[in-house]
Amino acid sequence: MTSPPLSGLRVLELANFMAGPFAGMLLSDQGADVVKVEQPGVGDASRHSPPLVSGEGAGFMSINRGKRSLAINLKAPEGKAAFRRLVAAASECPADVLIENFRPGTMDDLGLGWDALHALNPRLVYCSISGFGQTGPWRERAGLDLIAQATSGLMSVTGEPGGAPVKAGVPVADLTTGLYAAFAVLAALRERERSGLGQHVDLSLFESALSLGIWETSLYFATGEVPGPLGSAHRASAPYQAFRCADGYVVLGATTPNTWAGFCRALGLEALHDDPRFATNVVRKANEKELAALIEAVTQTRPRAHWLARLDREGVPAGPINRYDEALVADHTQARGMVAEVDHPRAGRQKLLASAVHMSRTPPRRPCPAPLLGQHSREVLREAGLPEREVEALVAAGVVTEP
């Protein structure tokens, strides 16, 4: 098997919880050596987030798979000096990428901001993730996924019409920012091949969440209409939503002439096909509440499996609303290798999600367990060229710690 595409890339990750660690995980899956730089005795805060398995945070173990951990006190002068060795171009293994998600100014206060580290290693790609970005009037605000979903408009279009505000069921602002970070880092590395220089990447949860409204904002820019929540419905097409069955819900989308005709046949509603209220997608959308009532009067008479089989025969996109316990054991999930197992040194045998990326020649590497706090402290410092006596002195002083 050919080595993963990012083999040989060294990433320093100074990040907690979700956005930064998710970016690091994506790079690690593709073969990068991601060194998680953590505070001794504490580490990433998600190490202690429930549920805990043998004292280890389940979420931490999933999102930090395949990384190494260096526990080092960056407030101590000796810790700063050792960390600069990891970054410096003169190091035996200089860093290619640094990812941090502290509040703007924190890394500068430590003497480890973009300007300082760029001077040490002009090839370094330095990725900063924060709630609202490194500039602008909101830069000092604390930013969480929930705050980004609210301020970006995302929550205003989520949930049922007339209902209370609802956030997305997953931390979509955090995860989107992590995806953007991995994408931007690779773009900066590609440009470095031409210029020989790294650059500062500035990402925010707010802008990442705002960017997901690309369809909703196009509606507003074109018409001045402020979009609101639609439940499971589509903003421009019908039928395209969830419908109740005898034993749960299915979702379906019949938005083209062919799928609309197939849908009518599948449900035995052929009379609707030529009904002037539903003849085109435009008029179906205008009359979608009336249409939905007619559809659900039929779908709730039989179980999900019955309707899904008939819709599938007619080529109509449809699926059940699965719980996670159903989605994870689905035969397709298993066939695509989306559930992996690793042996963690404390928590034992653990299941986690594998990479969603499939590549024919350079597939992602198989998941490895997340590191214990400081598990790789000594080896990372040795690789950077620190003499053994300096490594021992840092450990003895408690500036660097091990499990």
C-alpha positions in Angstrom: 0.0 0.0 0.0 1.3 3.5 -0.9 1.9 5.8 2.1 -1.0 8.2 2.9 -0.9 11.5 1.0 0.2 13.6 4.0 3.0 11.3 5.3 6.0 13.3 6.4 3.9 16.4 7.3 4.5 17.6 10.9 1.6 19.4 12.5 1.6 21.0 16.0 -1.9 21.2 17.4 -2.6 23.6 20.3 -6.3 23.2 20.5 -9.2 22.2 22.7 -12.6 20.6 22.3 -13.8 20.5 18.7 -12.8 22.8 15.8 -9.0 22.7 16.0 -8.9 19.0 17.0 -11.3 18.1 14.2 -8.9 19.8 11.7 -6.0 17.9 13.2 -7.9 14.6 13.0 -8.6 15.1 9.3 -4.9 15.8 8.6 -3.9 12.8 10.8 -6.2 10.5 8.9 -4.4 11.4 5.7 -1.0 10.5 7.3 0.2 13.7 8.9 2.2 13.5 12.1 -0.1 15.5 14.4 1.6 16.4 17.8 -1.0 17.6 20.3 0.6 20.2 22.5 -1.1 20.2 25.9 -0.9 21.8 29.3 0.7 19.4 31.9 -1.8 18.0 34.4 -4.8 19.2 32.4 -4.6 18.6 28.7 -7.4 19.2 26.2 -10.5 20.0 28.3 -12.4 17.3 26.4 -10.3 14.7 28.0 -12.5 15.1 31.0 -15.9 15.5 29.2 -18.4 12.7 29.9 -19.0 10.0 29.1 -15.8 8.7 30.6 -14.4 5.3 29.9 -11.8 4.3 32.5 -11.3 8.0 33.1 -10.9 8.9 29.4 -13.4 11.1 27.6 -15.1 9.2 24.9 -15.4 12.2 22.6 -11.7 13.0 23.1 -10.6 9.5 22.2 -12.6 9.7 19.0 -11.6 13.2 17.7 -7.9 12.8 18.7 -7.3 9.4 17.2 -3.9 8.8 15.7 -2.2 11.9 17.3 0.8 12.1 19.6 0.7 14.1 22.9 3.4 16.5 24.2 2.6 17.9 27.6 4.6 21.1 28.1 4.2 24.2 30.1 4.4 27.1 27.6 4.3 29.7 30.3 7.7 28.5 31.6 10.7 30.0 29.9 12.2 26.6 29.4 9.0 25.3 27.9 8.8 28.2 25.5 12.4 27.6 24.4 11.8 23.9 23.8 8.6 24.6 21.9 10.4 27.1 19.6 12.8 24.3 18.8 9.9 22.2 17.6 8.9 25.1 15.2 12.3 26.4 14.1 13.5 25.7 10.6 16.9 24.6 12.1 15.2 21.8 14.0 15.8 18.3 12.9 12.0 17.9 12.4 10.7 21.4 11.8 6.9 21.9 12.0 5.1 22.5 8.7 1.8 23.5 10.3 0.6 25.0 13.6 -3.1 25.0 14.5 -4.3 27.0 17.5 -7.8 27.9 18.8 -7.1 30.3 21.6 -8.7 33.8 21.9 -7.0 36.3 19.7 -3.9 37.7 21.3 -3.2 34.7 23.6 -0.4 33.2 21.5 1.1 36.7 21.1 1.1 37.1 24.9 3.0 33.8 25.1 5.5 35.1 22.6 4.4 32.4 20.2 2.2 34.3 17.8 2.4 34.4 14.0 5.0 37.1 13.7 7.3 35.4 16.2 7.1 31.9 14.8 7.2 33.1 11.2 10.5 34.6 11.9 11.8 31.3 13.3 10.4 29.3 10.4 9.2 31.2 7.3 7.7 28.0 5.8 5.3 27.5 8.7 1.6 27.5 7.9 0.0 29.0 11.0 -3.7 28.4 11.4 -5.7 30.4 14.0 -9.2 29.4 14.9 -11.4 31.6 17.1 -15.0 32.5 17.6 -15.1 35.7 15.5 -11.6 36.0 13.9 -8.4 37.9 14.5 -9.8 41.2 13.4 -13.1 43.1 13.5 -15.2 44.6 16.3 -16.2 41.2 17.7 -12.7 39.7 17.8 -12.5 39.8 21.6 -15.9 38.0 22.1 -15.9 34.5 23.5 -17.1 32.2 20.8 -18.8 28.8 21.1 -20.6 26.7 18.5 -23.9 27.7 20.0 -23.0 31.4 19.8 -21.9 31.1 16.2 -25.0 29.2 15.2 -27.1 32.0 16.7 -25.2 35.1 15.5 -24.7 33.8 12.0 -28.4 33.3 11.3 -28.2 29.5 11.3 -30.5 29.1 14.2 -33.1 31.4 12.7 -33.8 28.9 9.9 -33.6 25.7 12.0 -36.6 24.1 13.6 -40.4 24.2 13.0 -42.1 27.3 11.8 -43.4 29.3 14.8 -41.4 27.1 17.2 -38.7 28.0 19.7 -35.1 28.6 18.5 -33.3 25.3 17.8 -29.6 24.6 17.1 -28.4 21.9 14.8 -28.2 18.5 16.4 -24.4 18.4 15.9 -21.9 21.2 16.5 -22.0 22.3 12.9 -20.1 25.6 13.3 -17.2 23.8 15.1 -17.1 21.0 12.6 -17.4 23.2 9.5 -14.6 25.4 10.8 -12.5 22.3 11.3 -13.2 21.3 7.7 -12.3 24.8 6.4 -9.1 24.7 8.5 -7.9 21.4 6.9 -8.9 22.7 3.5 -7.1 26.1 4.0 -4.0 24.4 5.4 -3.7 22.2 2.4 -4.2 25.2 0.1 -1.5 27.1 1.9 0.9 24.2 1.7 0.2 23.9 -2.0 1.0 27.6 -2.4 4.2 27.1 -0.3 5.5 24.8 -3.0 5.5 27.8 -5.4 6.7 30.6 -3.0 8.6 28.7 -0.4 6.7 30.7 2.3 4.0 29.8 4.8 1.2 32.1 5.8 -1.3 33.0 8.5 -4.7 31.4 8.1 -7.5 33.2 10.0 -10.7 31.3 10.6 -13.8 31.9 12.7 -16.7 29.8 13.9 -19.0 32.8 13.0 -17.9 33.1 9.4 -17.9 29.3 8.9 -21.5 29.1 10.1 -22.5 32.2 8.1 -21.1 30.6 5.0 -23.4 27.6 5.3 -26.3 30.0 4.5 -25.2 30.3 0.9 -28.7 29.2 -0.3 -30.7 31.3 2.2 -28.6 34.4 1.7 -29.1 34.1 -2.1 -32.8 34.2 -1.5 -32.5 37.3 0.7 -30.2 39.1 -1.7 -32.4 38.4 -4.6 -35.8 39.2 -3.1 -35.3 40.9 0.2 -37.3 38.1 1.9 -35.9 37.0 5.2 -35.8 33.2 5.3 -37.3 31.4 8.3 -37.4 27.9 9.6 -39.1 25.2 7.5 -38.9 22.1 9.7 -37.8 19.3 7.3 -39.1 21.0 4.2 -37.1 22.4 1.3 -36.9 26.1 0.5 -37.7 25.7 -3.2 -39.0 22.2 -3.8 -42.0 19.9 -2.8 -42.5 17.2 -1.8 -39.2 17.2 0.0 -39.6 16.6 3.7 -40.4 14.0 6.4 -43.7 12.1 6.4 -45.2 10.1 9.2 -45.6 6.3 8.6 -47.3 3.7 10.8 -44.0 3.1 12.7 -41.9 6.2 12.3 -40.9 8.7 9.6 -39.4 8.6 6.2 -37.9 11.4 4.2 -38.2 11.7 0.4 -37.7 14.1 -2.4 -39.7 14.1 -5.6 -38.5 17.2 -7.3 -38.1 16.3 -11.0 -40.9 15.3 -13.4 -39.7 11.7 -13.4 -39.5 11.3 -9.6 -42.8 13.1 -9.2 -44.5 10.7 -11.5 -42.8 7.7 -9.8 -43.8 9.0 -6.4 -47.4 9.3 -7.4 -47.3 5.6 -8.6 -45.6 4.4 -5.5 -48.2 5.9 -3.2 -51.2 5.1 -5.4 -51.8 8.8 -5.8 -51.8 8.9 -9.6 -54.7 11.4 -9.5 -52.3 14.0 -8.1 -50.0 13.8 -11.1 -52.3 15.8 -13.3 -53.9 17.9 -10.6 -53.3 21.5 -11.6 -52.5 22.3 -7.9 -49.5 20.0 -8.2 -48.6 19.9 -11.9 -45.2 21.6 -11.5 -42.6 22.0 -8.8 -43.5 25.7 -8.5 -47.2 25.1 -7.8 -46.4 22.1 -5.6 -44.3 24.4 -3.5 -47.0 27.0 -3.3 -49.5 24.3 -2.2 -47.1 22.2 -0.1 -49.2 22.1 3.1 -52.2 20.8 1.2 -50.0 18.4 -0.6 -48.3 17.2 2.6 -51.6 16.5 4.2 -52.8 14.3 1.2 -49.5 12.4 1.3 -49.4 11.8 5.0 -53.0 10.5 5.0 -51.6 7.6 2.9 -48.1 7.1 4.3 -49.3 6.7 7.9 -51.4 3.7 7.0 -48.4 1.4 6.4 -44.9 1.0 8.0 -41.7 2.6 6.7 -40.3 -0.5 5.1 -43.4 -0.8 2.9 -43.2 2.7 1.5 -39.4 2.7 1.2 -39.5 -0.5 -1.0 -42.1 1.0 -3.3 -40.3 4.3 -3.6 -37.0 2.6 -4.3 -38.6 0.5 -7.1 -39.8 3.8 -8.7 -36.4 5.5 -8.3 -37.6 8.1 -5.9 -34.9 9.3 -3.4 -36.1 8.3 0.1 -34.8 7.0 3.4 -35.7 6.3 7.0 -35.0 8.7 9.8 -32.5 6.5 11.6 -31.3 6.9 15.2 -27.6 6.5 15.6 -27.9 3.0 16.9 -29.6 2.2 13.6 -27.3 4.2 11.3 -24.2 2.6 12.8 -25.2 -1.0 12.2 -26.7 -0.4 8.7 -25.2 -2.9 6.2 -24.1 0.0 4.0 -22.3 1.7 7.0 -20.5 -1.6 7.6 -19.7 -2.3 4.0 -18.1 1.2 3.6 -15.9 0.6 6.7 -17.2 3.6 8.6 -16.9 1.9 12.1 -13.4 1.1 13.3 -12.0 -0.4 16.4 -8.8 0.5 18.3 -7.1 -0.7 21.4 -6.6 2.2 23.9 -4.0 1.8 26.6 -6.4 2.6 29.3 -9.9 2.4 28.0 -9.4 -0.9 26.1 -11.2 -1.9 22.9 -13.0 1.1 21.6 -15.2 1.7 18.6 -15.1 5.0 16.7 -16.0 6.5 13.3 -13.4 6.0 10.6 -12.6 8.5 7.8 -15.3 9.3 5.3 -12.7 9.7 2.6 -12.1 6.9 0.1 -9.1 7.1 -2.2 -8.1 4.4 -4.7 -4.4 4.7 -4.4 -3.5 6.4 -1.2 -6.3 5.6 1.3 -6.4 7.2 4.8 -4.5 5.3 7.4 -6.3 3.0 9.7 -7.4 4.7 13.0 -5.0 4.5 15.9 -6.0 5.2 19.5 -5.9 8.7 21.0 -2.8 9.5 23.1 -2.5 9.6 26.9 -1.6 13.1 28.2 2.1 13.5 27.5 2.5 10.0 26.1 5.0 11.1 23.5 6.7 14.0 25.3 10.2 12.6 25.3 10.2 11.3 21.7 8.8 14.5 20.2 11.5 16.6 21.9 14.3 14.2 20.9 13.1 14.3 17.3 13.4 18.1 17.3 17.1 17.6 18.3 17.0 18.5 22.0 19.9 16.7 23.8 18.9 14.0 26.2 20.2 16.0 29.2 17.8 18.9 28.3 14.9 16.5 27.9 15.6 15.0 31.3 16.0 18.4 32.9 12.6 19.5 31.5 10.9 16.4 32.8 12.7 16.7 36.2 11.5 20.3 36.5 7.9 19.4 35.7 7.9 21.7 32.6 7.3 18.5 30.5 5.3 15.7 31.8 4.5 12.1 30.9 1.6 9.8 31.7 
